[in-house]
Every structure is written in structure tokens, then in C-alpha cells.
Amino acid sequence: MDHNKSHSASYAAAGVDITAGYRAVELMKQHIARTAIPGVVSGIGGFGGLFELDMTGLTRPVLVSGTDGVGTKLKLAFLMDKHDTVGIDCVAMCVNDIVCCGAKPLIFLDYIACGRNVPEKIAQIVSGVAEGCVQAGCALIGGETAEMPGFYPEDEYDLAGFSVGVVDKAKIFEPDTVQAGDALIGLRSSGVHSNGFSLVRKVFDVEKGGLDAYCDDLGMTLGEALLKPTRIYVKPVLKLAETVKVKAVSHITGGGFYENIPRSLPDGLTAQIRLNTLDTSPLFDRIARAGNIPERDMYNTFNMGIGMCLTVPAEQADEAVRVLNACGEDARIIGEVIESDERVRLL
């Protein structure tokens, strides 16, 4: 379609440049193409993204959906003028939730709302979304860029996403089968991921600078460490489920251990975590010291180095660690399930 003749001088005078939107789409096409998987029917540009579901091997297919955003971590992207990784965060926050049910993510759509559409910046954001989709094995089949002058500051934007996956009903993970004695397997995080940044920004007072300060203990600048994208665990978890009985999975997001691990455990059971197994990143030590934050609050806010927690039978724990590490994860046994009414017990 030729968009050269599509232009509204009146709309442009109000702050919305239609032609910038077309330019952004052209720039992002190369990134979107990387995410194509079998089942993609339509290209971008239509009113809806089409995907043909392959029913092979599915007796009773169940669709699983997830939606989320990046949150105030975006403020760091603005300050550092780096926009090619937050899209990975956006995908991760959705697909890591979906895989907690045992589902394989199939499709993803993004939503970018901005004060001013700068095509090159939008393309950078989408490049990160595409990379996240590649890591998760799903297709970016559509999205929306909304230019909203007067609602967002000219140089800022918000980013959210939506994903749909599928799992055969018989293979859905079953948290109600968890019992005392089951092992807890932790998958190492890449850093703070995408939660707790309102506290992080307050602790480091990032608006006043300091993000470019090199930190020997981190091996990079503070800003680089904080902006590291959320790790995507989809492929390793699904690989593990082929050979090990995965009973439950917790994605450690906002609320940390205390809010997320109990969501995958039946009443009367508690996750007993041995802190000496965690090998917590020095980044969390920096946050705790800078903000004088109690240990309880740290574990109730951040992932503390564990981005995902899996519950498996104790006799399969060593095999689970072996499989996950072979997939490139840093996996370890971090505790066990016990009978208790506590939300989480830290030892």
C-alpha cells in the first residue's frame, strides 16, 4: 500500500504524525520477520493478527493467556536513552507467566503508547520485543503504536504486551499434587528483572544521575546492571517437563518470594528456602545497603537472584538440575516443601 498520499496537516498540527507511524512500521518489519514460526498466517498491517493452531498431539487443547508491562523500569531506559532491551522484558513478563501452567507461548502482541512517534526509537523498542519472542519461541503477529501528545511527555512511552499459548489439558502443571518433601529448584535471574523499580529508583535517586558509575563488584555500570533484561525461561521449563514431573512453577515477580511462591502451593504447605544456596547478586546487596532495606522487605519485593522456582518430586531433583543446566540455565536445589502455614520460611 502506498502511504505517500496519506497525510493530515491538521492532525500533524495537533501533534500526531501519521506518516511517522508508517515509517516506524517499515523499520520494524525486519525485526518482526525474525519471529515467524509455523502457524503465522498474516503479516503486520491488518486489523488483526492471524495464527493457525496446529492440533497435532493435542487431545484437549487449552489456551493460556498472559498480559503485562515493563513498569517504571522504563524510566531508566529514558535516562540512559537505551530502548532495545525493554521489549525483552515485556515479552518475558507475559510468557514466563504462561509457562507456569505448562503452556507453550504461540503469539505475542505489543502496545506502545508515546508522546511523539520517533520511528527509529519505536523500531528499537520492537527489536527488543522481537528478540524476546525469538527466545520464547513465539511469533510477534501484531501490535499498536499510539501517539498521544499531551498525555505522555514527548520523549517518553509506555510498553505493554499480550501473549497466548497452548497446552494439552492432561499436561497442565498440577500445584494441587505438591506435597511435603518435594524439592524446590531455583533458576537464576539476570538481575532485578522488571519489578521493584519504584523502590530502586528511590533508593539510587536515579533522576539525579549515577547510572553511568562503573561498579567493580558488578563488572559494569549501575545503569547497565539495572537495565539487564528479564530472563526468559520458557524453553528450559518445557524441555524439563518432557522428562521430569513438574508439579508447579512460580514466576518470581513483584512481591518477591513471599507473594509468588505461595501461589503455586496448596494450603498448609510452605516453601522452606535455604538462603546459602542462592548466591545472590551483589546488585541486591547494593540496593539493600543504599536504602537500608530489611532482609524481609528485600525478599518481599525482589527476586533476589531467583527468577523462577519449580517444584518437583525429591527423587527427580538432581535430574531436573542436570536438564536445566544443560539448557543453559543456572539451576540449583534451593529448598523443599514442608507442612506449615507460613507464607515462606527462610533459613
Contacts in CASP RR format, 6 or more apart in sequence:
PFRMAT RR
TARGET T0000
AUTHOR 0000-0000-0000
METHOD contacts of the structure
MODEL  1
MDHNKSHSASYAAAGVDITAGYRAVELMKQHIARTAIPGVVSGIGGFGGL
FELDMTGLTRPVLVSGTDGVGTKLKLAFLMDKHDTVGIDCVAMCVNDIVC
CGAKPLIFLDYIACGRNVPEKIAQIVSGVAEGCVQAGCALIGGETAEMPG
FYPEDEYDLAGFSVGVVDKAKIFEPDTVQAGDALIGLRSSGVHSNGFSLV
RKVFDVEKGGLDAYCDDLGMTLGEALLKPTRIYVKPVLKLAETVKVKAVS
HITGGGFYENIPRSLPDGLTAQIRLNTLDTSPLFDRIARAGNIPERDMYN
TFNMGIGMCLTVPAEQADEAVRVLNACGEDARIIGEVIESDERVRLL
3 19 0 8 1.000
3 22 0 8 1.000
6 18 0 8 1.000
6 19 0 8 1.000
6 22 0 8 1.000
7 18 0 8 1.000
7 19 0 8 1.000
8 18 0 8 1.000
11 17 0 8 1.000
11 18 0 8 1.000
12 18 0 8 1.000
14 149 0 8 1.000
15 116 0 8 1.000
15 147 0 8 1.000
15 149 0 8 1.000
16 117 0 8 1.000
16 147 0 8 1.000
16 149 0 8 1.000
17 116 0 8 1.000
17 117 0 8 1.000
17 147 0 8 1.000
20 117 0 8 1.000
20 118 0 8 1.000
20 119 0 8 1.000
20 147 0 8 1.000
21 117 0 8 1.000
21 119 0 8 1.000
21 122 0 8 1.000
21 145 0 8 1.000
21 147 0 8 1.000
23 119 0 8 1.000
24 117 0 8 1.000
24 119 0 8 1.000
24 122 0 8 1.000
24 123 0 8 1.000
24 145 0 8 1.000
25 44 0 8 1.000
25 45 0 8 1.000
26 119 0 8 1.000
27 119 0 8 1.000
27 120 0 8 1.000
27 122 0 8 1.000
27 123 0 8 1.000
28 44 0 8 1.000
28 122 0 8 1.000
28 123 0 8 1.000
28 126 0 8 1.000
28 127 0 8 1.000
28 130 0 8 1.000
29 44 0 8 1.000
31 123 0 8 1.000
31 126 0 8 1.000
31 127 0 8 1.000
31 128 0 8 1.000
31 129 0 8 1.000
31 130 0 8 1.000
31 131 0 8 1.000
31 140 0 8 1.000
32 43 0 8 1.000
32 44 0 8 1.000
32 126 0 8 1.000
32 130 0 8 1.000
32 140 0 8 1.000
32 142 0 8 1.000
34 130 0 8 1.000
34 131 0 8 1.000
34 133 0 8 1.000
34 134 0 8 1.000
35 108 0 8 1.000
35 130 0 8 1.000
35 133 0 8 1.000
35 134 0 8 1.000
35 137 0 8 1.000
35 138 0 8 1.000
35 139 0 8 1.000
35 140 0 8 1.000
36 139 0 8 1.000
37 106 0 8 1.000
37 137 0 8 1.000
37 138 0 8 1.000
37 139 0 8 1.000
38 54 0 8 1.000
39 51 0 8 1.000
39 52 0 8 1.000
39 53 0 8 1.000
39 54 0 8 1.000
39 139 0 8 1.000
40 50 0 8 1.000
40 51 0 8 1.000
40 139 0 8 1.000
40 141 0 8 1.000
41 49 0 8 1.000
41 50 0 8 1.000
41 51 0 8 1.000
41 52 0 8 1.000
42 48 0 8 1.000
42 49 0 8 1.000
42 50 0 8 1.000
42 141 0 8 1.000
43 49 0 8 1.000
43 141 0 8 1.000
43 142 0 8 1.000
44 141 0 8 1.000
44 142 0 8 1.000
44 143 0 8 1.000
45 142 0 8 1.000
48 141 0 8 1.000
48 142 0 8 1.000
49 107 0 8 1.000
49 109 0 8 1.000
49 141 0 8 1.000
49 142 0 8 1.000
50 141 0 8 1.000
51 106 0 8 1.000
51 107 0 8 1.000
51 139 0 8 1.000
51 141 0 8 1.000
53 61 0 8 1.000
53 106 0 8 1.000
53 166 0 8 1.000
55 61 0 8 1.000
57 168 0 8 1.000
58 166 0 8 1.000
58 168 0 8 1.000
59 168 0 8 1.000
59 169 0 8 1.000
59 170 0 8 1.000
60 168 0 8 1.000
60 169 0 8 1.000
60 170 0 8 1.000
61 166 0 8 1.000
61 167 0 8 1.000
61 168 0 8 1.000
61 169 0 8 1.000
62 103 0 8 1.000
62 166 0 8 1.000
62 167 0 8 1.000
62 168 0 8 1.000
62 169 0 8 1.000
62 172 0 8 1.000
63 164 0 8 1.000
63 165 0 8 1.000
63 166 0 8 1.000
64 98 0 8 1.000
64 101 0 8 1.000
64 102 0 8 1.000
64 103 0 8 1.000
64 164 0 8 1.000
64 165 0 8 1.000
64 166 0 8 1.000
64 167 0 8 1.000
65 98 0 8 1.000
65 162 0 8 1.000
65 163 0 8 1.000
65 164 0 8 1.000
65 165 0 8 1.000
66 94 0 8 1.000
66 97 0 8 1.000
66 98 0 8 1.000
66 162 0 8 1.000
66 163 0 8 1.000
66 164 0 8 1.000
67 94 0 8 1.000
67 160 0 8 1.000
67 161 0 8 1.000
67 162 0 8 1.000
67 163 0 8 1.000
68 90 0 8 1.000
68 93 0 8 1.000
68 94 0 8 1.000
68 97 0 8 1.000
68 160 0 8 1.000
68 161 0 8 1.000
69 89 0 8 1.000
69 90 0 8 1.000
69 93 0 8 1.000
69 94 0 8 1.000
69 158 0 8 1.000
69 159 0 8 1.000
69 160 0 8 1.000
69 161 0 8 1.000
69 194 0 8 1.000
70 86 0 8 1.000
70 87 0 8 1.000
70 89 0 8 1.000
70 90 0 8 1.000
70 93 0 8 1.000
70 159 0 8 1.000
70 160 0 8 1.000
70 194 0 8 1.000
71 158 0 8 1.000
71 194 0 8 1.000
71 197 0 8 1.000
72 196 0 8 1.000
72 197 0 8 1.000
72 198 0 8 1.000
72 201 0 8 1.000
73 86 0 8 1.000
73 89 0 8 1.000
73 192 0 8 1.000
73 194 0 8 1.000
73 197 0 8 1.000
73 226 0 8 1.000
73 227 0 8 1.000
74 86 0 8 1.000
74 156 0 8 1.000
74 157 0 8 1.000
74 158 0 8 1.000
74 159 0 8 1.000
75 197 0 8 1.000
75 201 0 8 1.000
75 206 0 8 1.000
75 207 0 8 1.000
76 197 0 8 1.000
76 201 0 8 1.000
76 206 0 8 1.000
76 211 0 8 1.000
76 223 0 8 1.000
76 226 0 8 1.000
76 227 0 8 1.000
77 83 0 8 1.000
77 85 0 8 1.000
77 86 0 8 1.000
77 227 0 8 1.000
78 155 0 8 1.000
78 156 0 8 1.000
79 206 0 8 1.000
79 207 0 8 1.000
79 209 0 8 1.000
79 211 0 8 1.000
80 211 0 8 1.000
80 223 0 8 1.000
80 227 0 8 1.000
82 227 0 8 1.000
83 121 0 8 1.000
83 124 0 8 1.000
83 125 0 8 1.000
84 124 0 8 1.000
84 125 0 8 1.000
84 127 0 8 1.000
84 128 0 8 1.000
85 128 0 8 1.000
85 227 0 8 1.000
85 228 0 8 1.000
85 229 0 8 1.000
86 125 0 8 1.000
86 128 0 8 1.000
86 159 0 8 1.000
86 227 0 8 1.000
86 229 0 8 1.000
87 110 0 8 1.000
87 125 0 8 1.000
87 126 0 8 1.000
87 128 0 8 1.000
87 129 0 8 1.000
87 131 0 8 1.000
87 132 0 8 1.000
87 159 0 8 1.000
87 229 0 8 1.000
88 128 0 8 1.000
88 129 0 8 1.000
88 131 0 8 1.000
88 132 0 8 1.000
88 135 0 8 1.000
88 229 0 8 1.000
88 230 0 8 1.000
88 232 0 8 1.000
89 193 0 8 1.000
89 194 0 8 1.000
89 229 0 8 1.000
89 230 0 8 1.000
90 110 0 8 1.000
90 129 0 8 1.000
90 159 0 8 1.000
90 160 0 8 1.000
90 161 0 8 1.000
91 108 0 8 1.000
91 128 0 8 1.000
91 129 0 8 1.000
91 132 0 8 1.000
91 133 0 8 1.000
91 135 0 8 1.000
91 136 0 8 1.000
91 138 0 8 1.000
91 161 0 8 1.000
91 163 0 8 1.000
91 232 0 8 1.000
92 132 0 8 1.000
92 136 0 8 1.000
92 193 0 8 1.000
92 194 0 8 1.000
92 229 0 8 1.000
92 230 0 8 1.000
92 231 0 8 1.000
92 232 0 8 1.000
93 194 0 8 1.000
93 230 0 8 1.000
93 253 0 8 1.000
94 105 0 8 1.000
94 108 0 8 1.000
94 161 0 8 1.000
94 162 0 8 1.000
94 163 0 8 1.000
95 105 0 8 1.000
95 108 0 8 1.000
95 136 0 8 1.000
95 138 0 8 1.000
95 163 0 8 1.000
95 232 0 8 1.000
95 234 0 8 1.000
96 230 0 8 1.000
96 232 0 8 1.000
96 233 0 8 1.000
96 234 0 8 1.000
96 251 0 8 1.000
96 308 0 8 1.000
97 251 0 8 1.000
98 105 0 8 1.000
98 163 0 8 1.000
98 164 0 8 1.000
98 165 0 8 1.000
98 234 0 8 1.000
99 105 0 8 1.000
99 233 0 8 1.000
99 234 0 8 1.000
99 237 0 8 1.000
99 238 0 8 1.000
99 249 0 8 1.000
100 173 0 8 1.000
100 248 0 8 1.000
100 249 0 8 1.000
100 250 0 8 1.000
100 251 0 8 1.000
100 264 0 8 1.000
101 167 0 8 1.000
101 172 0 8 1.000
101 173 0 8 1.000
101 249 0 8 1.000
102 167 0 8 1.000
102 171 0 8 1.000
102 172 0 8 1.000
102 173 0 8 1.000
102 237 0 8 1.000
102 238 0 8 1.000
102 241 0 8 1.000
102 246 0 8 1.000
102 249 0 8 1.000
103 165 0 8 1.000
103 166 0 8 1.000
103 167 0 8 1.000
103 172 0 8 1.000
104 137 0 8 1.000
104 165 0 8 1.000
104 166 0 8 1.000
104 167 0 8 1.000
104 234 0 8 1.000
104 238 0 8 1.000
105 136 0 8 1.000
105 137 0 8 1.000
105 138 0 8 1.000
105 163 0 8 1.000
105 164 0 8 1.000
105 165 0 8 1.000
105 234 0 8 1.000
106 138 0 8 1.000
106 139 0 8 1.000
106 163 0 8 1.000
106 164 0 8 1.000
106 165 0 8 1.000
106 166 0 8 1.000
107 138 0 8 1.000
107 139 0 8 1.000
107 140 0 8 1.000
107 141 0 8 1.000
107 163 0 8 1.000
107 164 0 8 1.000
107 165 0 8 1.000
108 129 0 8 1.000
108 133 0 8 1.000
108 136 0 8 1.000
108 138 0 8 1.000
108 139 0 8 1.000
108 140 0 8 1.000
108 141 0 8 1.000
108 161 0 8 1.000
108 162 0 8 1.000
108 163 0 8 1.000
109 140 0 8 1.000
109 141 0 8 1.000
109 142 0 8 1.000
109 143 0 8 1.000
109 144 0 8 1.000
109 161 0 8 1.000
109 162 0 8 1.000
109 163 0 8 1.000
110 126 0 8 1.000
110 129 0 8 1.000
110 140 0 8 1.000
110 142 0 8 1.000
110 143 0 8 1.000
110 144 0 8 1.000
110 159 0 8 1.000
110 160 0 8 1.000
110 161 0 8 1.000
111 143 0 8 1.000
111 144 0 8 1.000
111 146 0 8 1.000
111 159 0 8 1.000
111 160 0 8 1.000
111 161 0 8 1.000
111 162 0 8 1.000
112 122 0 8 1.000
112 125 0 8 1.000
112 126 0 8 1.000
112 144 0 8 1.000
112 145 0 8 1.000
112 146 0 8 1.000
112 157 0 8 1.000
112 158 0 8 1.000
112 159 0 8 1.000
113 145 0 8 1.000
113 146 0 8 1.000
113 148 0 8 1.000
113 151 0 8 1.000
113 152 0 8 1.000
113 157 0 8 1.000
113 158 0 8 1.000
114 121 0 8 1.000
114 122 0 8 1.000
114 145 0 8 1.000
114 146 0 8 1.000
114 147 0 8 1.000
114 148 0 8 1.000
114 152 0 8 1.000
114 156 0 8 1.000
114 157 0 8 1.000
114 158 0 8 1.000
115 147 0 8 1.000
115 148 0 8 1.000
115 149 0 8 1.000
115 150 0 8 1.000
115 151 0 8 1.000
115 152 0 8 1.000
115 153 0 8 1.000
115 154 0 8 1.000
115 155 0 8 1.000
115 156 0 8 1.000
115 157 0 8 1.000
116 147 0 8 1.000
116 149 0 8 1.000
116 154 0 8 1.000
116 155 0 8 1.000
117 145 0 8 1.000
117 147 0 8 1.000
121 157 0 8 1.000
122 145 0 8 1.000
125 157 0 8 1.000
125 159 0 8 1.000
126 140 0 8 1.000
129 140 0 8 1.000
130 140 0 8 1.000
132 232 0 8 1.000
133 139 0 8 1.000
133 140 0 8 1.000
135 232 0 8 1.000
135 234 0 8 1.000
135 235 0 8 1.000
136 163 0 8 1.000
136 232 0 8 1.000
136 234 0 8 1.000
136 235 0 8 1.000
137 234 0 8 1.000
137 235 0 8 1.000
138 163 0 8 1.000
138 165 0 8 1.000
152 158 0 8 1.000
171 241 0 8 1.000
173 241 0 8 1.000
173 246 0 8 1.000
173 247 0 8 1.000
173 248 0 8 1.000
173 249 0 8 1.000
174 247 0 8 1.000
174 248 0 8 1.000
175 247 0 8 1.000
175 248 0 8 1.000
175 264 0 8 1.000
175 265 0 8 1.000
175 266 0 8 1.000
175 311 0 8 1.000
176 266 0 8 1.000
177 247 0 8 1.000
178 247 0 8 1.000
178 248 0 8 1.000
178 264 0 8 1.000
178 265 0 8 1.000
178 266 0 8 1.000
178 269 0 8 1.000
178 311 0 8 1.000
178 337 0 8 1.000
179 269 0 8 1.000
179 337 0 8 1.000
180 269 0 8 1.000
180 337 0 8 1.000
180 338 0 8 1.000
180 339 0 8 1.000
181 314 0 8 1.000
181 336 0 8 1.000
181 337 0 8 1.000
181 338 0 8 1.000
182 247 0 8 1.000
182 311 0 8 1.000
182 312 0 8 1.000
182 313 0 8 1.000
182 314 0 8 1.000
182 336 0 8 1.000
182 337 0 8 1.000
183 311 0 8 1.000
183 312 0 8 1.000
183 313 0 8 1.000
183 314 0 8 1.000
183 316 0 8 1.000
183 317 0 8 1.000
183 320 0 8 1.000
183 333 0 8 1.000
183 335 0 8 1.000
183 336 0 8 1.000
183 337 0 8 1.000
184 261 0 8 1.000
184 271 0 8 1.000
184 272 0 8 1.000
184 273 0 8 1.000
184 309 0 8 1.000
184 310 0 8 1.000
184 311 0 8 1.000
184 333 0 8 1.000
184 334 0 8 1.000
184 335 0 8 1.000
184 336 0 8 1.000
184 337 0 8 1.000
185 309 0 8 1.000
185 310 0 8 1.000
185 311 0 8 1.000
185 312 0 8 1.000
185 317 0 8 1.000
185 320 0 8 1.000
185 321 0 8 1.000
185 324 0 8 1.000
185 331 0 8 1.000
185 332 0 8 1.000
185 333 0 8 1.000
185 334 0 8 1.000
186 306 0 8 1.000
186 307 0 8 1.000
186 308 0 8 1.000
186 309 0 8 1.000
186 310 0 8 1.000
186 331 0 8 1.000
186 332 0 8 1.000
186 333 0 8 1.000
186 334 0 8 1.000
187 231 0 8 1.000
187 233 0 8 1.000
187 236 0 8 1.000
187 306 0 8 1.000
187 307 0 8 1.000
187 308 0 8 1.000
187 309 0 8 1.000
187 310 0 8 1.000
187 324 0 8 1.000
187 329 0 8 1.000
187 330 0 8 1.000
187 331 0 8 1.000
188 231 0 8 1.000
188 279 0 8 1.000
188 305 0 8 1.000
188 306 0 8 1.000
188 307 0 8 1.000
188 329 0 8 1.000
188 330 0 8 1.000
188 331 0 8 1.000
188 332 0 8 1.000
189 230 0 8 1.000
189 231 0 8 1.000
189 252 0 8 1.000
189 281 0 8 1.000
189 303 0 8 1.000
189 305 0 8 1.000
189 306 0 8 1.000
189 307 0 8 1.000
190 228 0 8 1.000
190 229 0 8 1.000
190 230 0 8 1.000
190 231 0 8 1.000
191 225 0 8 1.000
191 228 0 8 1.000
191 281 0 8 1.000
191 283 0 8 1.000
191 303 0 8 1.000
191 305 0 8 1.000
192 200 0 8 1.000
192 226 0 8 1.000
192 228 0 8 1.000
192 283 0 8 1.000
192 284 0 8 1.000
192 287 0 8 1.000
192 302 0 8 1.000
192 303 0 8 1.000
193 230 0 8 1.000
193 231 0 8 1.000
193 252 0 8 1.000
193 253 0 8 1.000
193 303 0 8 1.000
193 307 0 8 1.000
194 230 0 8 1.000
194 253 0 8 1.000
195 253 0 8 1.000
195 254 0 8 1.000
195 255 0 8 1.000
195 256 0 8 1.000
195 301 0 8 1.000
195 302 0 8 1.000
195 303 0 8 1.000
196 254 0 8 1.000
196 301 0 8 1.000
196 302 0 8 1.000
197 226 0 8 1.000
199 287 0 8 1.000
199 293 0 8 1.000
199 301 0 8 1.000
200 206 0 8 1.000
200 226 0 8 1.000
200 287 0 8 1.000
201 207 0 8 1.000
203 287 0 8 1.000
203 290 0 8 1.000
203 291 0 8 1.000
203 293 0 8 1.000
204 210 0 8 1.000
204 211 0 8 1.000
204 222 0 8 1.000
204 287 0 8 1.000
204 290 0 8 1.000
210 222 0 8 1.000
210 223 0 8 1.000
211 221 0 8 1.000
211 222 0 8 1.000
211 223 0 8 1.000
211 226 0 8 1.000
212 221 0 8 1.000
212 222 0 8 1.000
212 223 0 8 1.000
213 221 0 8 1.000
213 222 0 8 1.000
214 220 0 8 1.000
214 221 0 8 1.000
215 221 0 8 1.000
215 222 0 8 1.000
215 225 0 8 1.000
215 286 0 8 1.000
217 282 0 8 1.000
217 286 0 8 1.000
218 224 0 8 1.000
218 225 0 8 1.000
218 282 0 8 1.000
218 283 0 8 1.000
218 286 0 8 1.000
219 225 0 8 1.000
222 286 0 8 1.000
225 283 0 8 1.000
226 283 0 8 1.000
231 307 0 8 1.000
233 251 0 8 1.000
233 307 0 8 1.000
233 308 0 8 1.000
233 329 0 8 1.000
235 327 0 8 1.000
236 323 0 8 1.000
236 324 0 8 1.000
236 327 0 8 1.000
236 328 0 8 1.000
236 329 0 8 1.000
237 246 0 8 1.000
237 249 0 8 1.000
237 308 0 8 1.000
237 310 0 8 1.000
239 323 0 8 1.000
239 327 0 8 1.000
240 246 0 8 1.000
240 310 0 8 1.000
240 320 0 8 1.000
240 323 0 8 1.000
240 324 0 8 1.000
240 327 0 8 1.000
243 319 0 8 1.000
243 323 0 8 1.000
244 312 0 8 1.000
244 316 0 8 1.000
244 319 0 8 1.000
244 320 0 8 1.000
244 323 0 8 1.000
245 312 0 8 1.000
245 313 0 8 1.000
245 316 0 8 1.000
246 310 0 8 1.000
246 311 0 8 1.000
246 312 0 8 1.000
246 320 0 8 1.000
247 311 0 8 1.000
247 312 0 8 1.000
247 313 0 8 1.000
248 264 0 8 1.000
248 265 0 8 1.000
248 310 0 8 1.000
248 311 0 8 1.000
249 264 0 8 1.000
249 308 0 8 1.000
249 309 0 8 1.000
249 310 0 8 1.000
249 311 0 8 1.000
250 260 0 8 1.000
250 261 0 8 1.000
250 263 0 8 1.000
250 264 0 8 1.000
250 308 0 8 1.000
250 309 0 8 1.000
250 310 0 8 1.000
251 260 0 8 1.000
251 307 0 8 1.000
251 308 0 8 1.000
252 260 0 8 1.000
252 261 0 8 1.000
252 303 0 8 1.000
252 304 0 8 1.000
252 306 0 8 1.000
252 307 0 8 1.000
252 308 0 8 1.000
252 309 0 8 1.000
253 260 0 8 1.000
253 303 0 8 1.000
254 260 0 8 1.000
254 301 0 8 1.000
254 302 0 8 1.000
255 300 0 8 1.000
255 301 0 8 1.000
256 299 0 8 1.000
256 300 0 8 1.000
256 301 0 8 1.000
256 302 0 8 1.000
256 303 0 8 1.000
256 304 0 8 1.000
257 271 0 8 1.000
257 273 0 8 1.000
257 299 0 8 1.000
257 300 0 8 1.000
257 304 0 8 1.000
257 306 0 8 1.000
257 344 0 8 1.000
257 346 0 8 1.000
258 299 0 8 1.000
258 300 0 8 1.000
258 343 0 8 1.000
258 344 0 8 1.000
259 300 0 8 1.000
260 309 0 8 1.000
261 271 0 8 1.000
261 309 0 8 1.000
261 343 0 8 1.000
261 344 0 8 1.000
262 270 0 8 1.000
262 271 0 8 1.000
262 343 0 8 1.000
262 344 0 8 1.000
264 309 0 8 1.000
264 311 0 8 1.000
265 271 0 8 1.000
265 311 0 8 1.000
265 337 0 8 1.000
268 339 0 8 1.000
268 340 0 8 1.000
268 341 0 8 1.000
269 337 0 8 1.000
269 338 0 8 1.000
269 339 0 8 1.000
269 340 0 8 1.000
270 337 0 8 1.000
270 338 0 8 1.000
270 339 0 8 1.000
270 340 0 8 1.000
270 341 0 8 1.000
270 342 0 8 1.000
270 343 0 8 1.000
270 344 0 8 1.000
270 345 0 8 1.000
271 309 0 8 1.000
271 335 0 8 1.000
271 337 0 8 1.000
271 344 0 8 1.000
271 345 0 8 1.000
272 335 0 8 1.000
272 336 0 8 1.000
272 337 0 8 1.000
272 338 0 8 1.000
272 340 0 8 1.000
272 345 0 8 1.000
272 347 0 8 1.000
273 334 0 8 1.000
273 335 0 8 1.000
273 344 0 8 1.000
273 345 0 8 1.000
273 346 0 8 1.000
273 347 0 8 1.000
274 334 0 8 1.000
274 335 0 8 1.000
274 347 0 8 1.000
275 346 0 8 1.000
275 347 0 8 1.000
277 332 0 8 1.000
277 333 0 8 1.000
277 334 0 8 1.000
277 335 0 8 1.000
278 304 0 8 1.000
278 305 0 8 1.000
278 306 0 8 1.000
278 334 0 8 1.000
279 305 0 8 1.000
279 332 0 8 1.000
280 304 0 8 1.000
280 305 0 8 1.000
281 305 0 8 1.000
284 298 0 8 1.000
284 302 0 8 1.000
284 304 0 8 1.000
284 305 0 8 1.000
287 293 0 8 1.000
287 298 0 8 1.000
287 302 0 8 1.000
288 295 0 8 1.000
288 298 0 8 1.000
293 301 0 8 1.000
295 346 0 8 1.000
298 304 0 8 1.000
299 344 0 8 1.000
299 346 0 8 1.000
306 334 0 8 1.000
309 334 0 8 1.000
310 320 0 8 1.000
311 337 0 8 1.000
312 320 0 8 1.000
314 336 0 8 1.000
317 333 0 8 1.000
318 333 0 8 1.000
320 331 0 8 1.000
321 331 0 8 1.000
321 332 0 8 1.000
321 333 0 8 1.000
324 331 0 8 1.000
325 331 0 8 1.000
338 345 0 8 1.000
END
